[in-house]
Amino acid sequence: MPYRAPAADYQFILDHVAGFAEVTATDRFAEATPDVTSAILSEAAKMCDDILAPLQRAGDLHPARLENGVVRTSPGYADGYKAIAEGGWIGMSASEAYGGMGLPFALSIAVNDLMSGACLSLQLKPLMAQGQIEALEHHASDAIKDLYLPKLISGEWSGTMNLTEPQAGSDVGALSTKAEPNGDGTYAITGQKIYISWGDNDFTRNVCHLVLARLPDSVPGTKGISLFLVPKYIPDADGNPGKQNDLRVVSLEHKMGLHGSPTAVMEYSGATGWMVGPQNGGMAAMFTMMNNARVGVSTQGIGAAEGAYQHALAYALDRKQGRVGGTGTIVEHADVRRMLAEMKAETFAARSISAMCAVALDMTTATGDATYRARAALLTPIAKSFGSDTGIKVASMGIQVHGGMGVIEETGAAQYARDVRVTAIYEGTNGIQAMDLVGRKMMDGGEAAQALLDEIQSGADAAKGTFPDLAEAVWQAAADMSEATDWLVARSDMQDRFAGAVPYQSAFARVLGAHAHLRAAMQNDPARQRLARFYITRLLPEVTGLLAHVRTGATDLMAVTPEDLAVA
């Protein structure tokens, strides 16, 4: 599959759209100079182009499999993972005290974006480790940190997170996995977990599972859940993998996509585990990992969109069909040109939103400022949802650009759609993200949302002298979002908020995307100006319809009964 990691596009976004200069101006991240940033993106791009991209089809055609209790990974994946680990890409943002680089999270997600476009199934593995590293840094004891973090950061060991059970999906509080004290500071973990991404492999020396479980006599629901670190091999006195723990891979899921990523059903039978964080504090600790993963999932969707776009563009520039001028290929057809422009514009918007979120997280780390913390919290569900939705949309359009050849597996176009589809589901479905946005994230009365919308309007005011029509459209869309936010905050019935949560989230992303494109257009690059005009004139108007949906409330929606929905 043709793929060239979009390092230059990410550099542009960091420099001109996402405000990365704020991050590097802090003492905490002063070493992330422009030269360092450029070198990181360049080296990561080389690895993606030369090593990871050739593995994309191999993982799809030769899936991970379970043989006599041993997970066998796809051809070339061991070498691909070795390149990721040896390049230091797993621990980019991890603490230098344990072997990490201590670099901004914005650079970490940039590299994850590039890797996702090259080979999404393999990129999922370091993403899991990165989330576990952050959770342990924030919540684990010093003894656990000293033993596990250096090995996770180096890639010698890998990590997973275990939340879901057959009866407990999004309702995590319904889980039944038990943790019995062993009397020596360890716990016996018993239960079954499903959908465990990269639950095992045949190339790291140990696999470290973060498992949510319930202590005896703990209170019901999420308040009675604790978090435990349960390694595949129990470390010996020297910190090396020792005896096999009492856990096993029961089976691997047969998924529609991501075939190279082994998604396991895990069985724990009194496995030895160590508590991470306080008793009954499991959800707080796990959410540290999940929030990291949610931004990571946004980059997975964006990376898949990039790969699908490049694949479709290469086909469109080669395929001759019908009488057209110019190149003589289907890219000259207006509708094909429309699809490709939309794919590129949407990907840029999603990438920019993800980068903005990462910058807010970095500024929170560097300054501890509550304003940045609130902004990061607000942007996380938007970034996760819009990034994954964009991946799904762009991959589907990529198939359409290919025409009939898009549904022929040999072209590889369909793989992007199959691989990316799950990103709208895991780490909290996009509907749950939207409910979080209009619920928990609006508990401040909409203050964080309004502050961001004010900035968008200020940016539009500054652009009116150069692009008056585009700037006015962005300004008005932000004003409409502000009014809709006030309307939401005023609803005392949460069903009224939830009924329009997804349209509100989508509208906010549209406005943020327009803001990003307008900032790009101000950099005097004709190509980016043309793409901005396409996005703002053709896609931004969707906000009007989305906000009409938001303001409708829940009455008519909930009036549709289950009987009404029944098949006649």
C-alpha positions as CSV (number, residue, x, y, z in Angstrom):
1,M,0.0,0.0,0.0
2,P,1.4,3.4,-0.8
3,Y,2.0,5.5,2.3
4,R,4.1,8.5,3.2
5,A,4.0,9.6,6.9
6,P,2.6,13.1,7.0
7,A,5.3,14.6,9.2
8,A,5.3,17.9,7.4
9,D,1.5,18.3,7.9
10,Y,1.9,17.6,11.6
11,Q,4.8,20.1,11.9
12,F,2.7,22.7,10.3
13,I,-0.2,22.1,12.7
14,L,2.2,22.3,15.7
15,D,3.8,25.5,14.4
16,H,0.7,27.4,13.2
17,V,-2.5,25.9,14.4
18,A,-2.3,24.1,17.8
19,G,-0.3,26.6,19.8
20,F,2.7,24.2,20.5
21,A,5.0,27.2,21.0
22,E,3.2,27.8,24.3
23,V,4.3,24.3,25.4
24,T,7.9,24.8,24.5
25,A,8.0,28.1,26.2
26,T,7.5,26.4,29.6
27,D,10.4,25.3,31.7
28,R,9.0,21.8,31.8
29,F,9.2,21.3,28.0
30,A,11.9,23.8,27.0
31,E,14.1,21.1,25.5
32,A,11.4,20.3,22.8
33,T,13.0,22.9,20.5
34,P,12.0,23.2,16.9
35,D,15.1,21.3,15.8
36,V,14.2,18.4,18.2
37,T,10.6,18.4,17.1
38,S,11.6,18.3,13.4
39,A,14.1,15.5,14.0
40,I,11.6,13.4,15.9
41,L,8.9,13.7,13.3
42,S,11.5,13.0,10.5
43,E,12.9,9.9,12.2
44,A,9.5,8.5,13.1
45,A,8.3,9.1,9.5
46,K,11.2,7.0,8.2
47,M,10.4,4.1,10.5
48,C,6.7,4.3,9.5
49,D,7.5,4.4,5.8
50,D,10.2,1.8,5.7
51,I,9.3,-0.7,8.4
52,L,5.7,-0.4,9.6
53,A,3.8,0.4,6.3
54,P,4.9,-2.9,4.7
55,L,3.3,-4.8,7.6
56,Q,-0.2,-3.3,7.0
57,R,-1.4,-6.0,4.6
58,A,0.5,-8.8,6.3
59,G,-1.4,-8.4,9.5
60,D,-4.7,-8.4,7.7
61,L,-4.0,-11.5,5.5
62,H,-2.2,-13.4,8.2
63,P,-4.0,-12.7,11.5
64,A,-2.7,-13.3,15.0
65,R,-3.7,-16.8,16.1
66,L,-3.8,-19.0,19.2
67,E,-1.9,-22.2,19.0
68,N,-1.9,-24.6,22.0
69,G,-2.3,-21.7,24.4
70,V,0.4,-19.6,22.7
71,V,-0.4,-16.4,20.8
72,R,1.4,-16.3,17.4
73,T,1.6,-12.8,15.9
74,S,1.5,-11.8,12.3
75,P,4.6,-12.1,10.1
76,G,7.0,-9.2,10.6
77,Y,5.3,-7.8,13.7
78,A,8.1,-8.8,16.0
79,D,10.6,-6.8,14.0
80,G,8.2,-3.9,13.6
81,Y,7.6,-3.7,17.4
82,K,11.4,-4.0,17.9
83,A,11.9,-0.9,15.7
84,I,9.3,1.0,17.7
85,A,10.8,0.0,21.1
86,E,14.4,0.6,20.1
87,G,13.5,4.0,18.7
88,G,12.3,5.0,22.1
89,W,8.8,5.8,20.7
90,I,6.9,4.0,23.5
91,G,8.3,6.1,26.3
92,M,8.4,9.5,24.5
93,S,6.3,11.3,27.2
94,A,7.3,9.0,30.1
95,S,9.3,10.3,33.0
96,E,13.1,10.5,32.4
97,A,13.6,9.0,35.9
98,Y,12.5,5.7,34.5
99,G,14.1,5.9,31.1
100,G,11.5,7.9,29.2
101,M,12.2,11.0,27.1
102,G,10.0,13.4,29.1
103,L,8.8,15.0,25.9
104,P,5.4,16.7,25.4
105,F,2.4,14.5,24.9
106,A,1.7,16.4,21.7
107,L,4.8,14.9,20.2
108,S,3.9,11.5,21.4
109,I,0.5,11.6,19.7
110,A,2.0,13.0,16.6
111,V,4.2,9.9,16.3
112,N,1.2,7.7,17.1
113,D,-0.7,9.3,14.3
114,L,2.1,8.6,11.8
115,M,2.3,4.9,13.0
116,S,-1.5,4.5,12.9
117,G,-1.5,5.4,9.2
118,A,1.3,3.0,8.5
119,C,0.0,0.0,10.5
120,L,-2.9,0.5,12.8
121,S,-3.0,-3.1,14.2
122,L,0.6,-2.9,15.4
123,Q,0.4,0.7,16.6
124,L,-2.3,-0.4,19.1
125,K,0.3,-2.3,21.1
126,P,2.6,0.6,22.1
127,L,-0.6,2.7,22.7
128,M,-1.7,0.2,25.4
129,A,1.7,0.4,27.1
130,Q,1.7,4.2,27.0
131,G,-1.6,4.3,28.9
132,Q,-0.4,1.9,31.5
133,I,2.8,3.8,32.0
134,E,0.9,7.0,32.7
135,A,-1.5,5.2,35.1
136,L,1.5,3.7,37.0
137,E,3.3,7.0,37.1
138,H,0.3,8.7,38.7
139,H,-1.0,5.9,41.0
140,A,1.4,3.1,41.7
141,S,3.8,2.6,44.6
142,D,7.4,3.4,44.3
143,A,8.3,-0.3,44.3
144,I,6.0,-1.0,41.4
145,K,7.3,2.0,39.5
146,D,10.9,1.1,40.0
147,L,10.3,-2.5,38.8
148,Y,7.8,-2.1,36.0
149,L,8.2,1.4,34.4
150,P,11.7,0.9,33.0
151,K,10.7,-2.3,31.3
152,L,7.5,-1.0,30.0
153,I,9.2,2.2,28.7
154,S,11.9,0.2,26.9
155,G,9.4,-2.1,25.4
156,E,11.0,-5.2,27.0
157,W,7.6,-5.7,28.7
158,S,4.2,-4.7,27.4
159,G,0.9,-3.6,29.0
160,T,-2.8,-4.0,28.6
161,M,-5.9,-2.8,30.4
162,N,-8.7,-5.2,31.5
163,L,-12.1,-3.6,32.1
164,T,-14.8,-5.3,30.1
165,E,-16.6,-8.5,31.1
166,P,-19.3,-10.4,29.3
167,Q,-22.0,-8.8,31.5
168,A,-20.2,-5.5,32.1
169,G,-19.4,-3.4,29.1
170,S,-19.9,0.3,29.3
171,D,-21.4,-0.3,32.7
172,V,-18.1,-1.1,34.4
173,G,-19.7,-1.1,37.8
174,A,-21.4,-4.4,37.0
175,L,-18.1,-6.3,36.9
176,S,-17.7,-9.4,39.0
177,T,-14.0,-10.2,38.9
178,K,-12.8,-10.8,42.5
179,A,-9.7,-9.8,44.4
180,E,-8.9,-11.8,47.6
181,P,-6.1,-10.7,49.9
182,N,-3.3,-13.2,50.1
183,G,-2.1,-11.8,53.4
184,D,1.3,-10.8,52.1
185,G,0.4,-7.6,50.3
186,T,-0.7,-9.4,47.1
187,Y,-4.1,-10.4,45.9
188,A,-5.6,-13.4,44.2
189,I,-7.5,-12.2,41.1
190,T,-10.3,-14.4,39.7
191,G,-12.6,-13.7,36.8
192,Q,-12.9,-13.3,33.1
193,K,-12.2,-10.3,30.9
194,I,-13.0,-9.8,27.3
195,Y,-11.9,-7.6,24.4
196,I,-8.3,-7.3,25.8
197,S,-6.3,-5.7,23.0
198,W,-2.9,-7.3,22.6
199,G,-3.7,-9.6,25.6
200,D,-0.6,-11.6,24.7
201,N,2.2,-11.9,22.1
202,D,5.2,-13.9,21.2
203,F,7.9,-11.2,21.3
204,T,7.9,-9.4,24.6
205,R,9.3,-11.0,27.7
206,N,6.3,-10.2,29.9
207,V,2.8,-8.9,29.5
208,C,1.5,-6.7,32.4
209,H,-2.3,-6.5,32.8
210,L,-4.0,-3.7,34.7
211,V,-7.2,-5.4,35.9
212,L,-10.3,-3.9,37.6
213,A,-11.6,-6.2,40.3
214,R,-13.8,-6.1,43.4
215,L,-12.5,-6.8,47.0
216,P,-14.6,-8.8,49.4
217,D,-17.5,-6.9,50.9
218,S,-16.8,-3.8,48.7
219,V,-19.7,-1.5,48.0
220,P,-21.7,-2.1,44.8
221,G,-21.0,-0.2,41.6
222,T,-17.9,1.7,40.5
223,K,-17.1,3.0,44.0
224,G,-16.2,-0.6,45.1
225,I,-13.7,-1.3,42.3
226,S,-9.9,-1.5,42.8
227,L,-7.1,-1.7,40.3
228,F,-4.5,-4.5,40.2
229,L,-1.3,-5.1,38.2
230,V,-1.2,-8.7,37.2
231,P,1.8,-9.8,35.2
232,K,1.9,-12.9,32.9
233,Y,5.1,-13.9,34.6
234,I,5.7,-13.1,38.3
235,P,9.0,-11.2,38.6
236,D,11.7,-13.0,40.6
237,A,14.0,-11.4,43.2
238,D,16.1,-9.8,40.4
239,G,13.1,-8.3,38.6
240,N,13.2,-10.9,35.8
241,P,10.2,-12.9,34.6
242,G,9.8,-15.8,36.9
243,K,7.0,-18.4,37.2
244,Q,3.9,-18.3,35.1
245,N,1.0,-16.5,36.8
246,D,-2.4,-18.2,37.1
247,L,-3.9,-16.5,34.0
248,R,-4.4,-17.6,30.4
249,V,-5.7,-16.5,27.0
250,V,-8.9,-18.5,26.5
251,S,-9.5,-17.4,22.9
252,L,-8.9,-14.6,20.4
253,E,-11.8,-12.7,19.0
254,H,-12.5,-13.0,15.3
255,K,-12.9,-9.4,14.4
256,M,-14.0,-7.5,11.3
257,G,-10.7,-5.7,11.2
258,L,-7.4,-5.2,13.1
259,H,-6.6,-8.8,12.4
260,G,-3.0,-8.3,13.3
261,S,-3.9,-7.2,16.8
262,P,-4.7,-10.2,19.1
263,T,-7.9,-9.3,21.0
264,A,-8.1,-11.8,23.9
265,V,-10.6,-13.3,26.3
266,M,-8.5,-13.5,29.5
267,E,-9.1,-15.9,32.3
268,Y,-7.7,-15.2,35.8
269,S,-7.8,-18.1,38.2
270,G,-6.4,-16.8,41.5
271,A,-3.6,-14.9,39.7
272,T,-1.3,-12.9,41.8
273,G,-1.7,-9.2,41.6
274,W,-0.6,-6.0,43.3
275,M,-2.9,-3.1,44.0
276,V,-2.4,0.1,42.1
277,G,-3.7,3.2,44.0
278,P,-5.9,3.1,47.0
279,Q,-8.5,0.5,47.9
280,N,-11.7,1.2,45.9
281,G,-9.8,3.8,43.9
282,G,-9.7,1.7,40.8
283,M,-11.8,3.8,38.5
284,A,-9.8,7.0,39.2
285,A,-6.6,5.1,38.4
286,M,-8.1,3.4,35.3
287,F,-9.5,6.7,34.0
288,T,-5.9,8.1,33.9
289,M,-5.1,5.3,31.4
290,M,-8.4,5.6,29.6
291,N,-8.1,9.4,29.1
292,N,-4.7,8.9,27.6
293,A,-6.1,6.2,25.4
294,R,-9.0,8.3,24.3
295,V,-6.7,10.9,22.8
296,G,-4.7,8.0,21.4
297,V,-7.8,6.6,19.8
298,S,-8.4,9.9,18.1
299,T,-5.0,9.6,16.5
300,Q,-5.8,6.1,15.4
301,G,-8.8,7.3,13.5
302,I,-6.8,10.1,12.0
303,G,-4.0,7.8,11.0
304,A,-6.4,5.4,9.3
305,A,-8.0,8.4,7.5
306,E,-4.6,9.5,6.3
307,G,-3.8,6.0,5.0
308,A,-7.2,5.6,3.3
309,Y,-6.8,9.0,1.7
310,Q,-3.4,8.4,0.4
311,H,-4.5,5.0,-1.0
312,A,-7.5,6.6,-2.7
313,L,-5.5,9.5,-4.1
314,A,-3.0,7.1,-5.7
315,Y,-5.8,5.2,-7.3
316,A,-7.5,8.3,-8.5
317,L,-4.3,9.6,-10.1
318,D,-3.8,6.4,-11.9
319,R,-7.3,5.2,-12.9
320,K,-8.5,6.3,-16.4
321,Q,-12.3,6.2,-16.8
322,G,-14.4,8.4,-19.0
323,R,-13.5,11.4,-21.1
324,V,-11.8,14.1,-19.0
325,G,-9.0,16.6,-19.5
326,G,-6.0,17.3,-17.5
327,T,-4.4,14.2,-16.2
328,G,-6.9,12.0,-18.0
329,T,-7.6,10.2,-14.8
330,I,-10.7,10.1,-12.5
331,V,-9.3,12.8,-10.3
332,E,-10.6,15.2,-13.0
333,H,-14.2,14.2,-12.3
334,A,-15.9,16.8,-10.1
335,D,-17.4,14.3,-7.7
336,V,-14.1,12.4,-7.2
337,R,-12.3,15.7,-6.7
338,R,-15.0,16.6,-4.1
339,M,-14.5,13.3,-2.2
340,L,-10.7,13.7,-2.2
341,A,-10.9,17.3,-1.0
342,E,-13.3,16.4,1.7
343,M,-11.1,13.5,2.9
344,K,-8.1,15.8,3.1
345,A,-9.9,18.6,4.7
346,E,-11.6,16.4,7.3
347,T,-8.3,14.7,8.2
348,F,-6.6,18.1,8.7
349,A,-9.4,19.3,10.9
350,A,-9.4,16.1,13.1
351,R,-5.6,16.1,13.3
352,S,-5.7,19.8,14.5
353,I,-8.3,19.1,17.2
354,S,-6.3,16.2,18.5
355,A,-3.2,18.4,18.6
356,M,-5.0,21.2,20.4
357,C,-6.2,18.7,23.0
358,A,-2.6,17.4,23.5
359,V,-1.3,20.9,23.8
360,A,-3.9,21.6,26.6
361,L,-2.8,18.5,28.4
362,D,0.9,19.5,28.1
363,M,0.1,22.9,29.4
364,T,-1.7,21.3,32.3
365,T,1.3,19.2,33.1
366,A,3.7,22.2,32.7
367,T,1.7,24.8,34.7
368,G,-1.0,23.0,36.7
369,D,-3.3,25.8,35.6
370,A,-7.0,24.8,36.1
371,T,-8.0,26.7,32.9
372,Y,-5.8,24.3,30.8
373,R,-7.1,21.3,32.7
374,A,-10.7,22.3,32.0
375,R,-9.8,22.8,28.3
376,A,-8.2,19.5,28.0
377,A,-11.1,17.8,29.7
378,L,-13.5,19.5,27.3
379,L,-11.5,18.7,24.2
380,T,-10.9,15.0,25.0
381,P,-14.3,13.6,24.1
382,I,-14.5,15.9,21.0
383,A,-11.1,14.8,19.8
384,K,-11.8,11.1,20.5
385,S,-15.1,11.2,18.7
386,F,-14.3,13.4,15.8
387,G,-11.0,11.6,15.1
388,S,-12.6,8.2,15.0
389,D,-15.7,9.4,13.1
390,T,-13.4,11.0,10.6
391,G,-11.4,7.8,10.2
392,I,-14.6,5.9,9.5
393,K,-16.0,8.5,7.1
394,V,-12.7,8.9,5.2
395,A,-12.1,5.2,4.9
396,S,-15.7,4.7,3.5
397,M,-15.1,7.5,1.0
398,G,-11.8,5.9,0.0
399,I,-13.8,2.8,-1.0
400,Q,-16.1,5.0,-3.0
401,V,-13.2,6.6,-4.8
402,H,-12.1,3.2,-5.9
403,G,-15.5,2.3,-7.2
404,G,-16.0,-1.4,-7.8
405,M,-12.4,-2.0,-7.0
406,G,-13.0,-0.7,-3.5
407,V,-14.9,-3.8,-2.4
408,I,-12.3,-6.1,-3.9
409,E,-10.0,-7.1,-1.0
410,E,-6.9,-7.3,-3.1
411,T,-6.8,-3.5,-3.5
412,G,-6.6,-3.0,0.3
413,A,-9.1,-0.1,0.4
414,A,-11.6,-2.0,2.5
415,Q,-9.1,-2.8,5.1
416,Y,-8.9,0.7,6.3
417,A,-12.7,0.7,6.8
418,R,-12.7,-2.6,8.7
419,D,-9.7,-1.6,10.9
420,V,-11.0,1.8,11.9
421,R,-14.6,1.0,12.6
422,V,-14.0,-0.1,16.2
423,T,-12.4,3.2,17.2
424,A,-15.8,4.7,17.6
425,I,-16.7,2.0,20.1
426,Y,-13.7,1.3,22.4
427,E,-12.4,3.5,25.2
428,G,-16.0,4.7,25.6
429,T,-18.4,4.8,22.6
430,N,-18.7,8.1,20.8
431,G,-22.2,8.4,22.2
432,I,-20.9,8.1,25.7
433,Q,-18.2,10.7,24.9
434,A,-21.0,13.1,23.8
435,M,-23.0,12.4,27.0
436,D,-19.9,13.2,29.0
437,L,-19.4,16.4,27.0
438,V,-22.9,17.8,27.7
439,G,-23.0,16.3,31.2
440,R,-19.9,16.2,33.3
441,K,-18.0,18.7,31.1
442,M,-20.8,21.2,31.4
443,M,-20.9,21.1,35.2
444,D,-19.0,24.4,35.1
445,G,-22.0,26.1,33.6
446,G,-20.4,25.9,30.1
447,E,-17.5,28.2,31.2
448,A,-14.7,26.1,29.5
449,A,-16.8,25.8,26.3
450,Q,-17.6,29.5,26.1
451,A,-13.9,30.5,26.7
452,L,-12.9,28.3,23.8
453,L,-15.6,29.7,21.6
454,D,-14.6,33.2,22.6
455,E,-11.0,32.5,21.3
456,I,-12.4,31.1,18.1
457,Q,-14.4,34.4,17.5
458,S,-11.3,36.4,18.4
459,G,-9.3,34.5,15.8
460,A,-12.0,35.1,13.2
461,D,-12.0,38.8,14.0
462,A,-8.3,38.9,13.4
463,A,-8.7,37.1,10.0
464,K,-11.5,39.4,8.7
465,G,-9.1,41.8,7.0
466,T,-7.6,39.0,4.9
467,F,-10.5,36.5,4.4
468,P,-13.7,38.5,5.3
469,D,-16.2,35.9,4.1
470,L,-14.5,32.9,5.6
471,A,-13.8,34.7,8.9
472,E,-17.5,35.9,9.1
473,A,-18.7,32.3,8.6
474,V,-16.5,31.0,11.4
475,W,-17.4,33.8,13.7
476,Q,-21.1,33.2,13.2
477,A,-20.8,29.5,13.7
478,A,-19.0,30.0,17.0
479,A,-21.7,32.4,18.0
480,D,-24.4,29.8,17.2
481,M,-22.4,27.3,19.3
482,S,-22.3,29.7,22.2
483,E,-26.1,30.1,22.1
484,A,-26.6,26.3,21.9
485,T,-24.3,25.9,24.8
486,D,-26.3,28.3,26.9
487,W,-29.5,26.4,25.9
488,L,-27.9,23.1,27.0
489,V,-26.7,24.4,30.3
490,A,-30.2,25.7,31.1
491,R,-31.8,22.2,30.7
492,S,-32.5,20.7,34.1
493,D,-33.7,17.4,32.5
494,M,-30.5,15.6,31.4
495,Q,-32.5,13.7,28.8
496,D,-32.9,16.9,26.9
497,R,-29.1,17.3,26.9
498,F,-28.5,13.6,26.0
499,A,-30.9,13.6,23.1
500,G,-28.8,16.2,21.3
501,A,-25.4,15.2,22.7
502,V,-24.0,13.7,19.6
503,P,-25.1,16.5,17.2
504,Y,-23.7,19.0,19.7
505,Q,-20.4,17.2,19.8
506,S,-20.3,17.0,16.0
507,A,-21.2,20.7,15.7
508,F,-18.4,21.7,18.1
509,A,-15.9,19.6,16.2
510,R,-17.1,21.3,12.9
511,V,-16.5,24.8,14.4
512,L,-13.1,23.8,15.8
513,G,-12.1,22.3,12.4
514,A,-13.1,25.6,10.7
515,H,-11.0,27.5,13.2
516,A,-8.0,25.3,12.4
517,H,-8.5,25.8,8.7
518,L,-8.8,29.5,9.1
519,R,-5.6,29.7,11.1
520,A,-3.9,27.6,8.4
521,A,-5.2,29.9,5.6
522,M,-3.6,32.9,7.4
523,Q,-0.1,31.4,6.8
524,N,0.0,32.5,3.1
525,D,0.0,29.0,1.6
526,P,-2.3,29.0,-1.4
527,A,-3.0,25.2,-1.2
528,R,-4.1,25.5,2.4
529,Q,-6.2,28.5,1.6
530,R,-8.0,26.6,-1.1
531,L,-8.6,23.7,1.3
532,A,-9.8,26.1,4.0
533,R,-12.3,27.6,1.6
534,F,-13.6,24.2,0.7
535,Y,-14.1,23.2,4.4
536,I,-15.6,26.5,5.6
537,T,-18.0,27.0,2.6
538,R,-19.1,23.4,2.1
539,L,-18.8,21.6,5.5
540,L,-19.1,24.3,8.2
541,P,-22.8,25.0,7.2
542,E,-23.7,21.6,8.6
543,V,-23.6,23.3,12.0
544,T,-27.0,24.9,11.4
545,G,-28.7,21.6,11.0
546,L,-26.9,19.9,13.9
547,L,-27.8,22.7,16.3
548,A,-31.4,22.5,15.2
549,H,-31.3,18.9,16.3
550,V,-29.7,19.9,19.6
551,R,-32.4,22.4,20.5
552,T,-35.2,19.9,19.8
553,G,-34.8,18.3,23.2
554,A,-35.9,14.8,24.2
555,T,-39.7,14.9,24.1
556,D,-40.3,13.7,20.6
557,L,-37.4,11.3,20.7
558,M,-38.5,9.5,23.8
559,A,-42.1,9.5,22.6
560,V,-41.0,6.9,20.0
561,T,-41.8,3.7,22.0
562,P,-40.1,0.3,21.8
563,E,-43.3,-0.9,20.2
564,D,-43.0,1.8,17.5
565,L,-39.5,0.5,16.7
566,A,-40.7,-3.1,16.4
567,V,-40.6,-4.7,13.0
568,A,-44.1,-4.8,11.5
